[in-house]
Amino acid sequence: MAVSISAVALLSIVVFVLIRGGNVRIGPALACAAFGFFLASTGAAPVISTAISAVTGWIASI
């Protein structure tokens, strides 16, 4: 749970900086957010969550 909240906070900051910097417009950013929202309700969500947990665990062990 703590990893997902940290990931959401980090990714929201990255998106905010990209929008403010002019690298990403608001439309594509909203489309990506909607894609992530709908992806979370599919069968791929547990696989993605497990992969992210494995990567963060690997990074923490370094």
GROMACS elastic network, one bead per residue, 0.5 to 0.9 nm:
[ bonds ]
;  ai    aj funct       b0    kb
    1     4     6  0.53011   500
    1     5     6  0.63971   500
    1     6     6  0.86698   500
    2     5     6  0.52415   500
    2     6     6  0.61248   500
    2     7     6  0.85044   500
    3     6     6  0.51191   500
    3     7     6  0.60002   500
    3     8     6  0.85474   500
    3    52     6  0.86533   500
    3    53     6  0.75094   500
    3    56     6  0.79385   500
    4     8     6  0.60599   500
    4     9     6  0.85521   500
    4    49     6  0.85016   500
    4    52     6  0.89134   500
    4    53     6  0.89122   500
    5     8     6  0.50859   500
    5     9     6  0.61761   500
    5    10     6  0.85679   500
    6     9     6  0.51006   500
    6    10     6  0.60563   500
    6    11     6  0.84706   500
    7    10     6  0.50892   500
    7    11     6  0.59242   500
    7    12     6  0.83364   500
    8    11     6  0.52120   500
    8    12     6  0.59368   500
    8    13     6  0.85428   500
    9    12     6  0.52098   500
    9    13     6  0.62883   500
    9    14     6  0.87283   500
   10    13     6  0.52317   500
   10    14     6  0.62928   500
   10    15     6  0.87550   500
   11    15     6  0.61212   500
   11    16     6  0.84902   500
   12    15     6  0.51134   500
   12    16     6  0.60659   500
   12    17     6  0.86031   500
   13    16     6  0.50354   500
   13    17     6  0.61587   500
   13    18     6  0.85728   500
   14    17     6  0.52058   500
   14    18     6  0.61605   500
   14    19     6  0.86370   500
   15    18     6  0.50625   500
   15    19     6  0.60989   500
   15    20     6  0.85219   500
   15    24     6  0.79933   500
   15    29     6  0.72241   500
   16    19     6  0.52042   500
   16    20     6  0.61000   500
   16    21     6  0.84696   500
   17    20     6  0.50970   500
   17    21     6  0.59102   500
   17    22     6  0.85542   500
   17    23     6  0.86969   500
   18    21     6  0.50790   500
   18    22     6  0.62514   500
   18    23     6  0.52557   500
   18    24     6  0.55229   500
   18    25     6  0.82175   500
   19    22     6  0.52685   500
   19    23     6  0.60936   500
   19    25     6  0.57020   500
   19    26     6  0.66039   500
   19    29     6  0.78701   500
   20    23     6  0.77521   500
   20    24     6  0.81137   500
   20    25     6  0.86703   500
   21    24     6  0.76808   500
   22    25     6  0.65549   500
   24    27     6  0.83219   500
   24    28     6  0.68552   500
   24    29     6  0.67083   500
   25    28     6  0.59277   500
   25    29     6  0.64277   500
   25    30     6  0.88657   500
   26    29     6  0.50804   500
   26    30     6  0.61113   500
   26    31     6  0.86062   500
   27    30     6  0.52299   500
   27    31     6  0.62183   500
   27    32     6  0.87217   500
   28    32     6  0.61530   500
   28    33     6  0.85698   500
   29    32     6  0.51747   500
   29    33     6  0.62469   500
   29    34     6  0.86818   500
   30    34     6  0.61074   500
   30    35     6  0.84961   500
   31    34     6  0.51148   500
   31    35     6  0.61194   500
   31    36     6  0.86602   500
   32    36     6  0.62066   500
   32    37     6  0.85699   500
   33    36     6  0.51433   500
   33    37     6  0.61514   500
   33    38     6  0.87093   500
   34    38     6  0.61867   500
   34    39     6  0.83835   500
   35    38     6  0.52849   500
   35    39     6  0.59008   500
   35    40     6  0.85447   500
   36    40     6  0.61176   500
   36    41     6  0.89607   500
   37    40     6  0.53545   500
   37    41     6  0.71408   500
   38    41     6  0.54169   500
   38    42     6  0.70106   500
   39    42     6  0.53564   500
   39    43     6  0.82307   500
   39    44     6  0.70711   500
   39    45     6  0.65871   500
   40    43     6  0.80187   500
   40    44     6  0.73748   500
   40    46     6  0.84432   500
   40    48     6  0.89507   500
   41    44     6  0.80915   500
   41    45     6  0.66879   500
   42    45     6  0.58847   500
   42    46     6  0.86878   500
   43    46     6  0.67542   500
   43    47     6  0.78533   500
   44    47     6  0.53690   500
   44    48     6  0.62214   500
   44    49     6  0.86285   500
   45    48     6  0.51738   500
   45    49     6  0.60346   500
   45    50     6  0.85532   500
   46    49     6  0.50042   500
   46    50     6  0.60308   500
   46    51     6  0.85168   500
   47    50     6  0.51504   500
   47    51     6  0.61568   500
   47    52     6  0.86381   500
   48    51     6  0.50785   500
   48    52     6  0.61388   500
   48    53     6  0.85382   500
   49    52     6  0.51741   500
   49    53     6  0.61200   500
   49    54     6  0.85837   500
   50    53     6  0.50597   500
   50    54     6  0.61192   500
   50    55     6  0.86569   500
   51    54     6  0.50609   500
   51    55     6  0.62210   500
   51    56     6  0.86305   500
   52    55     6  0.51274   500
   52    56     6  0.61139   500
   52    57     6  0.84424   500
   53    56     6  0.51831   500
   53    57     6  0.59932   500
   53    58     6  0.84892   500
   54    57     6  0.50672   500
   54    58     6  0.60885   500
   54    59     6  0.86205   500
   55    58     6  0.50126   500
   55    59     6  0.61550   500
   55    60     6  0.85607   500
   56    59     6  0.50157   500
   56    60     6  0.60673   500
   56    61     6  0.86268   500
   57    60     6  0.50524   500
   57    61     6  0.62776   500
   57    62     6  0.89591   500
   58    61     6  0.52267   500
   58    62     6  0.67166   500
   59    62     6  0.54278   500
